[in-house]
Amino acid sequence: MTDRLAVLAALADAHRLALVDALADGDLAPGELGARTGMASSLLAHHLRVLEDAGVVRRRRSDADRRRSYLALAWSPLVEAALSRPAGEAAARPDRVVFTCTANSARSQMAAAMLAAARIVPVASAGTDPAPRIHPLALDELDRRGLAPAALAPAALDEVRDAGDLVVAVCDLAYEDCGGDLHWSVPDPAAEGTTRAFAAAFDALEPRVRRLAASLASST
């Protein structure tokens, strides 16, 4: 009850709701979030502290450049219920969504499989330094969730990326090296190499993919 009250209290402010909405589509560095919302740095710091203390927003160091940090939503039913609907009614639907990570063996493969199952737009995935095969634990996790991979093997981003793609970088290294239209700062489960880590990565990706799917479904 205390945790729920803390979350509700943190969300009961227009400025903080604007921050939560801004982080709903992708993870942002503090400076990016300030630029997105137009909020002064002192006001931004205050509201972020409230959101972090309530467990609504989390901050993590970049896996690539440890001097950088990214802010991300701590997804929960309460947080999802507080979000504005995905803005997509006037947006053009991309030709394809491409998920990227470093090896294209885990995170980007799982995200691609989730979105491909929705059958809204064509989906692909790629890596900045592709591995020789999809990680076995990623395949196990997809099978456990009733999903099939969208590709048979990892692919190179340079060979996959094309004009008209919406590129979603699901790791910091791929984002900081090659950019992307959206960035989801998800730790690499292969670093730990356990079933638990792959399940956690799937759980971190799932609400983000669900929101992206809703936005794509409402786009034209």
Stockholm file with secondary structure:
# STOCKHOLM 1.0

chainA/1-220         MTDRLAVLAALADAHRLALVDALADGDLAPGELGARTGMASSLLAHHLRVLEDAGVVRRRRSDADRRRSYLALAWSPLVEAALSRPAGEAAARPDRVVFTCTANSARSQMAAAMLAAARIVPVASAGTDPAPRIHPLALDELDRRGLAPAALAPAALDEVRDAGDLVVAVCDLAYEDCGGDLHWSVPDPAAEGTTRAFAAAFDALEPRVRRLAASLASST
#=GR chainA/1-220 SS CHHHHHHHHHHSSHHHHHHHHHHHSSCBCHHHHHHHHTCCHHHHHHHHHHHHHTTSEEEEECSSCTTCEEEEECCCHHHHHHSCCCCCTTSCCCSEEEEEESSSSSHHHHHHHHHHHHTSSCEEEEESSCCSSCCHHHHHHHHHTTCCCSSSSCCBHHHHCCTTEEEEECSHHHHHHHCCSEECCCCCHHHHTSHHHHHHHHHHHHHHHHHHHHHHHHCC
#=GC SS_cons         CHHHHHHHHHHSSHHHHHHHHHHHSSCBCHHHHHHHHTCCHHHHHHHHHHHHHTTSEEEEECSSCTTCEEEEECCCHHHHHHSCCCCCTTSCCCSEEEEEESSSSSHHHHHHHHHHHHTSSCEEEEESSCCSSCCHHHHHHHHHTTCCCSSSSCCBHHHHCCTTEEEEECSHHHHHHHCCSEECCCCCHHHHTSHHHHHHHHHHHHHHHHHHHHHHHHCC
//
